[in-house]
Every structure is written in structure tokens, then in C-alpha cells.
Amino acid sequence: MSAPESLKTVIMETLIEFIGDPSKTVTEDSLLEEDLEFDSTELISVIVDIEKSLGTSLQGIKYANMKTVADIVTGVGAFLNESAEVV
């Protein structure tokens, strides 16, 4: 499994676990507010859960414009790449 694919898998699994409702379908195109019924506080909680799953800090990630699951995957991937370049 490639790094981006494994990142996507970790994020998807974290979202599914956070939702805790097996009847909800989560795809990359799922809208956070409309489909998954997340508010901004829940999105922050999901980001914290993703941090725990990845074992890294996402402090400073820009999540305000994240509207879909794909946005989370892309945003986290870009944030991690930027963080790696700074080190």
C-alpha cells in the first residue's frame, strides 16, 4: 500500500470509528456537514482522532475549508508533506 493510500485508509477508518453508525456510508465524496452531519466541533475531534491514529501532531492544519472526506485526506497529506519539508 502506498503512503497516500495508507493515509487515506487511516483517515477513512478513523472517520468510520468516530461516526459509530455502521448504516452510514463513508466515501471520499461524502460531505462532512450534509452527509456525515459533522459540525465544526466534531471536525476538530476527528482531526484529534486522526492525529492519534497517525501518531503525529496536526496542530496548525487549516480545516475550515474542508467540506468532504477527500478534503481531509488531501489537507492532512499536504500538511504532513509541508511539515516534513520544514524539518
C-alpha positions in Angstrom: 0.0 0.0 0.0 1.5 3.4 -1.0 1.8 6.2 1.6 -1.1 8.3 0.2 -3.3 5.2 0.0 -2.4 4.2 3.6 -3.1 7.7 4.8 -6.5 7.6 3.1 -7.2 4.2 4.8 -6.2 5.5 8.2 -8.4 8.6 7.8 -11.4 6.6 6.5 -11.1 4.1 9.3 -10.9 6.9 11.9 -13.9 8.6 10.4 -16.0 5.4 10.4 -15.0 4.7 14.0 -15.8 8.3 15.0 -19.3 8.1 13.4 -20.0 4.8 15.1 -23.0 4.2 12.9 -22.5 1.2 10.6 -25.5 2.2 8.5 -23.7 5.4 7.3 -21.7 5.0 4.2 -18.4 7.0 4.1 -16.7 7.7 0.8 -14.2 10.3 -0.4 -17.1 12.3 -1.8 -19.1 12.3 1.5 -19.9 15.8 2.6 -18.9 16.4 6.2 -21.9 18.5 7.2 -24.6 17.2 4.9 -23.8 13.5 4.7 -21.9 12.8 7.9 -23.7 15.5 10.0 -20.4 16.9 11.4 -20.3 20.4 12.9 -17.1 22.3 13.4 -16.5 20.9 16.9 -16.9 17.4 15.6 -14.4 18.1 12.8 -11.9 19.2 15.4 -12.5 16.0 17.3 -12.0 14.0 14.2 -8.7 15.8 13.5 -7.6 14.9 17.0 -8.5 11.3 16.4 -6.6 11.3 13.1 -3.6 12.7 15.0 -3.8 9.8 17.4 -4.1 7.3 14.6 -1.1 8.7 12.8 0.9 9.3 15.9 1.7 12.9 14.8 0.6 16.4 15.5 -1.6 18.2 13.1 -1.5 21.4 15.0 -1.9 24.3 12.6 -3.8 22.4 10.0 -6.3 24.5 8.1 -9.6 22.6 8.4 -12.1 25.4 8.0 -12.4 24.8 4.2 -12.7 21.1 4.5 -16.1 20.1 3.0 -15.6 16.4 2.0 -13.7 13.4 3.2 -11.3 13.9 0.2 -10.6 17.4 1.5 -9.5 15.9 4.8 -7.2 13.3 3.1 -5.7 16.0 0.8 -5.4 18.5 3.6 -3.7 16.1 6.0 -1.4 14.8 3.3 -0.3 18.3 2.3 0.1 19.3 5.9 2.3 16.3 6.6 4.4 17.0 3.4 4.9 20.6 4.4 5.9 19.6 7.9 8.4 17.1 6.6 10.0 19.8 4.4 10.4 22.1 7.3 12.3 19.6 9.4 
